[in-house]
Amino acid sequence: MEAASVETLPAGAGWQYEPKWDGFRCIAFRSGKSVDLRSKAGRPLARYFPDIVDALHALPIGDAVLDGELAIPTRDGLSFDDLLQRIHPAASRVRTLVAEHAAVYIVFDLLADAQGRSLVRLRLGARRARLETLAATAFERVAIPRAGLEAAAIVLSPVTRDARVATRWLKRGSSGWGGLDGVIAKALDLPYQSGTRTGMQKVKNLRTADCVVGGFRYASRGGAVGSLLLGLYDTDGLLHHVGFTSGMSASTRAELTPRLVRLIKPPGFTGRAPGGPSRWSTRRTDEWQPLAPKLVVEVQYDHFSDGRFRHGTGFVRWRPDKAPRQCTMDQIAPTGQSALGLLTSH
């Protein structure tokens, strides 16, 4: 079941709202002593999350199919970077990562009950009621301190039918609540809509930041700029590379290129510098061009973690009114609050 992206949450009595967690979507299959974890694309995940496999083994049930999110709790919320590190070919490395940061499986739907009977034809409201009954009797009960989990766990994701509560979740996520990636709305009267985006909508947290343009890369074809490399200053005055933006029209790129060329001047970034090109890069984009820190751009982003924007950002506007030194990390600093509290407050 997948969600359609919308700008505002739907309202009305027919909707249920859930936090959109910052993790890997995962279907968990428990059949007797057998446990299997599958990604949304059907890829196996069990070898990367042996702690969750053990937790599912420990459930006092025979069978079940669960839909949820795999995540890694940390002091600041949920860490997607720590989650990505789990996808490692070496079993010994995975064991080390499990010992350092245990995972959590946040469950939000029940597709087959403890007797193995399929529930996908039931309406969401009925499935949720059965999931809550199962969770109350079978899920591992753990405290979730701000520092994260000390052991693997299976927990129930909270829901609300009050749009005002969902709006508060969304606002908290937009203000830096670690681990909350947005809000999901699901139609209560529909069965499980596998493979479609009917009856499920999502609103993601979007924020803006002013960044220094510390460099650029040429486009794979032609002589125009392809992407702008973004930087933010830390408290020591070092300019760190934090991501990129490329959402500009062809005409804008052509007009911008000679302006950027005139500003080429090493080192560009005085702190953390951009890494190498991606595997899709051409020879023309093998190197990035450093710029004098003169230009400031406002960008829109949905997630910032571990010192960088997770995805490419959206170009909003140039900020000639803002001094580069004003573009500091504290714009995107976490609030110190974690969305993990939602897992123990419902």
C-alpha positions, -999 to 999 in steps of 0.1 A, spaced: 0 0 0 15 33 -11 8 70 -5 1 98 -29 19 130 -21 -4 160 -13 2 195 0 -24 194 28 -39 167 49 -75 156 40 -100 163 67 -132 145 78 -145 115 98 -133 90 72 -95 95 78 -70 80 102 -37 99 106 -2 84 114 33 97 118 55 92 87 86 76 102 121 81 89 130 46 80 127 16 57 92 3 48 91 -34 57 66 -62 55 74 -88 82 62 -125 78 61 -148 108 51 -184 101 58 -208 129 95 -206 135 102 -189 102 107 -151 99 111 -131 67 115 -94 62 108 -78 28 113 -42 15 85 -24 -4 102 -36 -36 102 -72 -23 139 -74 -15 150 -95 15 161 -75 46 163 -102 73 201 -106 71 206 -68 78 183 -68 108 189 -99 128 178 -80 160 143 -75 145 143 -112 133 150 -122 169 123 -100 182 97 -114 158 108 -149 168 101 -140 204 65 -130 197 41 -154 215 22 -162 183 23 -187 156 17 -166 124 13 -130 114 20 -106 86 29 -71 97 34 -38 78 56 -12 93 89 8 93 124 -3 103 143 25 120 173 32 141 167 53 173 195 77 184 199 105 208 184 130 183 156 109 170 158 84 141 190 82 121 186 73 84 224 72 80 227 46 107 199 27 90 217 28 56 249 14 72 230 -18 80 228 -27 43 263 -42 44 275 -74 27 296 -85 57 276 -103 84 304 -94 110 299 -57 102 261 -60 106 266 -77 140 288 -48 151 262 -22 140 235 -41 158 256 -39 190 261 -2 185 226 8 176 197 -16 179 168 -13 155 131 -9 161 102 -21 140 73 4 142 42 -15 131 11 3 117 -9 -25 99 -18 -61 103 -22 -81 70 -26 -116 85 -36 -125 121 -19 -147 146 -37 -177 130 -24 -168 96 -57 -157 82 -55 -129 56 -70 -95 67 -63 -75 35 -100 -75 25 -110 -59 59 -114 -22 61 -85 -3 78 -106 5 109 -111 -33 115 -75 -41 108 -63 -14 132 -85 -28 160 -71 -63 156 -35 -49 154 -40 -30 187 -53 -62 204 -23 -81 191 1 -54 202 -14 -53 237 -7 -90 242 23 -98 221 46 -69 213 77 -64 234 72 -37 260 102 -14 262 109 21 274 122 44 247 144 71 263 156 100 243 190 84 238 173 56 219 166 19 225 189 -4 243 175 -35 227 156 -46 196 119 -40 198 86 -42 181 63 -13 189 29 0 178 28 32 158 3 57 172 -27 69 152 -53 97 156 -86 105 139 -83 141 150 -69 163 121 -58 189 147 -35 164 164 -21 153 130 -15 190 121 4 194 154 26 164 145 33 179 111 43 213 126 65 196 151 83 177 124 87 209 104 104 225 134 130 198 137 114 170 157 139 142 150 125 111 133 92 125 120 93 128 82 57 139 78 21 126 83 2 99 66 -36 99 61 -54 67 54 -91 61 45 -108 41 72 -134 24 50 -110 8 24 -94 -26 24 -56 -29 20 -48 -12 -14 -17 -32 -24 4 -16 -52 -18 15 -56 -20 50 -41 -57 49 -35 -69 58 0 -35 68 14 -20 103 12 12 118 27 23 153 36 61 156 40 78 182 62 94 209 40 116 236 54 139 262 39 175 273 46 199 299 33 231 284 20 264 296 6 272 284 -29 307 269 -23 311 253 -57 294 238 -87 295 209 -111 290 211 -149 261 193 -165 268 160 -182 262 176 -216 270 211 -228 290 237 -210 264 249 -185 263 244 -148 246 212 -137 243 217 -99 252 241 -72 271 228 -42 258 241 -9 276 251 23 269 261 58 293 276 84 299 260 118 307 277 150 345 277 141 339 296 109 345 266 86 323 262 55 310 226 52 295 210 22 259 200 30 243 191 -3 233 204 -37 205 220 -57 199 216 -94 163 226 -100 169 254 -125 157 259 -160 180 256 -190 180 293 -196 188 301 -160 218 276 -161 231 292 -193 229 327 -178 244 316 -145 274 297 -158 297 327 -168 289 343 -135 300 313 -116 331 308 -137 343 343 -127 340 333 -91 361 301 -93 386 303 -65 400 275 -43 393 261 -18 355 266 -20 348 247 12 371 251 42 356 223 62 340 191 49 344 191 11 322 173 -15 330 137 -22 336 121 -56 310 120 -84 282 94 -85 284 63 -106 262 81 -132 286 110 -136 304 115 -169 340 125 -173 329 162 -175 314 160 -140 344 141 -124 355 173 -106 337 201 -89 347 238 -93 354 257 -60 339 292 -56 347 322 -35 319 324 -9 300 353 -24 266 339 -34 237 329 -11 207 309 -22 176 298 -4 166 262 -8 138 240 2 145 206 18 126 178 35 153 162 57 187 171 72 208 145 91 244 138 99 256 171 85 239 172 51 206 173 32 195 138 26 181 145 -9 186 172 -35 171 205 -24 147 227 -43 159 260 -56 137 288 -41 155 321 -48 188 340 -46 195 360 -14 217 390 -23 204 406 8 221 380 31 258 379 40 274 344 34 286 344 70 250 345 82 244 310 66 251 289 97 243 254 108 220 267 135 193 272 109 188 235 107 199 224 142 175 199 158 153 212 185 165 186 210 130 170 209 125 135 195 94 121 178 102 88 196 81 101 225 50 95 204 57 57 206 52 58 244 26 85 248 -4 69 230 
